[in-house]
Amino acid sequence: MSAKFPDCQLYLISPRDVAGDFPDRLARALDAGKGLASAFQFRVKDVDQHEAARLAEPLQRICADRDVAFIVNDSIALAKRLGADGVHLGQGDGAVKDAREALGREAQIGVTCHASRHLAMQAGEDGADYVAFGAFFSSETKATEHRAGLELLDWWFRVFELPSVAIGGITPANCAPLVSAGADFLAVSSAVWGGDEVAAIKAFAKAIAEAPPPDPDSEPMPLA
């Protein structure tokens, strides 16, 4: 995820419960998209590292078999323990520099930037591999304290090469404007895992393919 892709892709985020049949669901979702999803974020809460490692093992193997980046949410220590492909850092989860030192030059390090141009530029200066903006819509996965607008994605697309991830309440029905505004990745969770994951992935594929691509020669959206 260290360079822009020609087309918008999915960044799958796990539900809280990744036990039971979830490994099978993940495999089906990744296979249904034929490369549409290029990253998977392992996001579990309230378990110790030993249990997290146990839950991660089959999911990490599924991702590796399909050349999908396995990204750990929040924890540099857990990402290092798992030998994950990278880590996603919230604003209180540690510094990009520390993650780079712990995980190495090839690790994919992402940073939550909410709706802030300043945080995104700082993340880029610090050496992040991607920045995440949002929430763009109300989310069923977590409370939304910050609301980002399309003009932020449009500005980032026009000015910076670093990939952007749009997050927050994204569904097949509302994702097209994000694609057209220049998002490189759509981070999705409940829209996929809340029902039939294969149908959801196919619906996302259709919506992304039909969305007008970002146009660098059009007039920029006015910044809020």
C-alpha positions as CSV (number, residue, x, y, z in Angstrom):
1,M,0.0,0.0,0.0
2,S,3.0,2.3,-0.4
3,A,2.0,3.5,-3.9
4,K,-1.2,4.6,-5.5
5,F,-3.2,2.0,-7.3
6,P,-5.0,2.8,-10.6
7,D,-8.3,1.7,-9.1
8,C,-10.0,2.0,-5.7
9,Q,-9.7,-1.2,-3.7
10,L,-11.2,-2.6,-0.5
11,Y,-9.5,-2.6,2.9
12,L,-11.4,-5.2,5.0
13,I,-11.7,-4.6,8.7
14,S,-12.5,-7.6,10.9
15,P,-15.6,-7.7,13.2
16,R,-15.0,-7.9,16.9
17,D,-15.7,-11.7,16.9
18,V,-13.3,-13.5,14.6
19,A,-13.7,-17.0,16.1
20,G,-16.1,-19.7,14.9
21,D,-16.6,-19.8,11.2
22,F,-15.1,-16.3,10.6
23,P,-11.9,-17.7,8.9
24,D,-14.1,-19.4,6.3
25,R,-16.1,-16.2,5.8
26,L,-12.9,-14.3,5.3
27,A,-11.7,-16.8,2.7
28,R,-14.9,-16.6,0.8
29,A,-14.9,-12.8,0.8
30,L,-11.4,-12.6,-0.5
31,D,-12.0,-15.2,-3.2
32,A,-15.2,-13.5,-4.3
33,G,-13.5,-10.2,-5.0
34,K,-10.7,-11.6,-7.2
35,G,-8.1,-9.1,-5.9
36,L,-10.6,-6.3,-5.0
37,A,-9.6,-6.5,-1.3
38,S,-5.8,-6.0,-0.9
39,A,-5.6,-5.5,2.8
40,F,-7.3,-7.0,5.9
41,Q,-7.1,-5.3,9.4
42,F,-7.1,-7.6,12.4
43,R,-9.1,-5.6,15.0
44,V,-9.9,-7.4,18.2
45,K,-10.4,-5.9,21.6
46,D,-10.2,-7.0,25.3
47,V,-8.1,-10.1,24.7
48,D,-4.5,-10.7,25.7
49,Q,-1.7,-11.2,23.2
50,H,-1.7,-14.9,23.5
51,E,-5.4,-15.2,22.7
52,A,-5.0,-12.6,19.9
53,A,-2.2,-14.6,18.4
54,R,-4.3,-17.7,18.5
55,L,-7.2,-16.0,16.7
56,A,-5.0,-14.3,14.2
57,E,-3.1,-17.4,13.0
58,P,-5.7,-18.8,10.6
59,L,-6.7,-15.4,9.3
60,Q,-3.0,-14.5,8.7
61,R,-2.5,-17.7,6.8
62,I,-5.6,-17.0,4.6
63,C,-4.4,-13.6,3.8
64,A,-0.8,-14.8,3.0
65,D,-2.2,-17.4,0.6
66,R,-4.0,-14.7,-1.3
67,D,-1.3,-12.0,-1.2
68,V,-3.5,-9.8,1.0
69,A,-1.7,-7.5,3.5
70,F,-2.4,-8.5,7.1
71,I,-2.5,-5.4,9.2
72,V,-2.9,-5.3,13.0
73,N,-5.0,-2.5,14.5
74,D,-3.5,-0.4,17.3
75,S,-0.7,-2.6,18.7
76,I,2.9,-2.4,17.4
77,A,3.8,-5.1,19.9
78,L,1.2,-7.5,18.6
79,A,2.1,-6.8,15.0
80,K,5.7,-7.6,15.8
81,R,4.8,-10.8,17.6
82,L,2.7,-12.0,14.7
83,G,5.2,-10.9,12.0
84,A,2.3,-9.0,10.5
85,D,2.6,-7.0,7.2
86,G,1.9,-3.8,9.1
87,V,0.1,-1.9,11.8
88,H,-2.6,0.7,11.8
89,L,-2.1,3.4,14.4
90,G,-4.8,5.6,15.9
91,Q,-3.7,9.0,17.3
92,G,-3.0,7.5,20.7
93,D,-1.4,4.2,19.6
94,G,2.2,5.2,19.1
95,A,4.5,6.9,16.7
96,V,5.2,6.0,13.1
97,K,8.9,6.1,13.9
98,D,8.5,3.5,16.7
99,A,6.5,1.3,14.5
100,R,9.1,1.5,11.7
101,E,11.9,0.6,14.1
102,A,10.0,-2.4,15.5
103,L,8.5,-3.7,12.3
104,G,11.1,-2.9,9.7
105,R,11.3,-0.9,6.4
106,E,8.9,-3.1,4.5
107,A,6.1,-2.9,7.1
108,Q,2.9,-1.1,6.0
109,I,2.1,1.6,8.5
110,G,-1.1,3.5,8.4
111,V,-2.4,6.4,10.5
112,T,-5.8,7.6,11.5
113,C,-6.1,11.2,10.5
114,H,-9.9,11.8,11.2
115,A,-10.8,14.9,9.2
116,S,-7.5,16.7,9.6
117,R,-5.3,17.9,6.8
118,H,-2.6,18.7,9.4
119,L,-2.6,15.2,10.9
120,A,-2.4,13.7,7.4
121,M,0.5,15.8,6.4
122,Q,2.3,15.1,9.6
123,A,1.8,11.3,9.1
124,G,3.2,11.6,5.6
125,E,6.3,13.5,7.0
126,D,6.7,10.9,9.7
127,G,6.9,8.1,7.0
128,A,3.5,6.5,7.1
129,D,2.5,4.4,4.1
130,Y,-1.1,5.5,4.0
131,V,-3.5,7.9,5.8
132,A,-7.0,7.2,6.8
133,F,-9.8,9.8,6.8
134,G,-13.2,9.5,8.3
135,A,-15.8,8.9,9.3
136,F,-17.6,9.8,6.1
137,F,-21.0,8.3,7.2
138,S,-22.5,7.0,10.4
139,S,-20.9,3.7,11.4
140,E,-22.3,0.6,13.0
141,T,-18.8,-0.5,14.0
142,K,-17.8,2.3,16.3
143,A,-18.9,5.7,17.5
144,T,-18.0,8.5,15.1
145,E,-16.4,11.6,16.8
146,H,-15.1,13.1,13.5
147,R,-16.9,13.6,10.2
148,A,-14.9,14.0,7.0
149,G,-16.1,15.5,3.7
150,L,-15.4,14.6,0.1
151,E,-13.4,17.7,-0.4
152,L,-10.7,16.3,2.0
153,L,-10.3,13.2,-0.2
154,D,-10.3,15.4,-3.3
155,W,-7.6,17.7,-1.9
156,W,-5.4,14.8,-0.8
157,F,-5.7,13.1,-4.2
158,R,-4.7,16.2,-6.1
159,V,-1.7,17.2,-3.8
160,F,-0.2,14.0,-2.5
161,E,1.0,10.6,-3.8
162,L,0.5,8.8,-0.4
163,P,-2.5,6.6,-0.6
164,S,-5.7,7.5,1.3
165,V,-8.2,5.2,3.0
166,A,-11.8,6.3,3.5
167,I,-13.5,4.8,6.5
168,G,-16.8,5.0,8.4
169,G,-20.2,3.6,7.4
170,I,-19.3,2.8,3.8
171,T,-21.6,0.6,1.9
172,P,-22.1,-0.4,-1.8
173,A,-24.9,2.2,-2.0
174,N,-22.9,5.2,-0.8
175,C,-19.3,4.5,-1.8
176,A,-19.3,5.9,-5.4
177,P,-18.7,9.5,-4.4
178,L,-15.7,8.4,-2.3
179,V,-14.2,6.6,-5.3
180,S,-14.8,9.7,-7.5
181,A,-13.2,12.0,-4.9
182,G,-10.0,10.0,-5.1
183,A,-10.0,7.4,-2.3
184,D,-7.4,4.7,-2.9
185,F,-9.1,2.3,-0.5
186,L,-12.5,1.9,1.1
187,A,-12.3,0.5,4.7
188,V,-15.3,-1.6,5.3
189,S,-16.5,-3.9,8.1
190,S,-20.2,-4.2,9.0
191,A,-21.3,-3.7,5.3
192,V,-19.5,-7.0,4.6
193,W,-19.7,-9.0,7.8
194,G,-23.2,-8.0,8.7
195,G,-24.7,-10.3,6.1
196,D,-23.8,-12.3,3.1
197,E,-20.1,-11.5,2.6
198,V,-19.9,-12.8,-0.9
199,A,-22.9,-10.8,-2.1
200,A,-21.5,-7.7,-0.3
201,I,-18.1,-8.0,-2.0
202,K,-19.7,-8.4,-5.4
203,A,-21.9,-5.4,-4.7
204,F,-18.9,-3.3,-3.8
205,A,-17.0,-4.5,-6.9
206,K,-20.0,-3.4,-9.1
207,A,-20.3,0.0,-7.4
208,I,-16.6,0.8,-7.6
209,A,-16.4,-0.3,-11.3
210,E,-19.4,1.9,-12.2
211,A,-18.2,5.0,-10.2
212,P,-16.7,7.8,-12.3
213,P,-12.9,7.8,-11.7
214,P,-11.3,10.8,-10.1
215,D,-10.4,13.5,-12.6
216,P,-7.3,15.5,-11.8
217,D,-8.1,18.1,-14.4
218,S,-11.5,19.0,-13.0
219,E,-12.1,21.9,-10.7
220,P,-11.1,21.1,-7.1
221,M,-13.8,20.9,-4.6
222,P,-14.0,23.9,-2.2
223,L,-12.3,23.1,1.1
224,A,-14.5,23.3,4.1
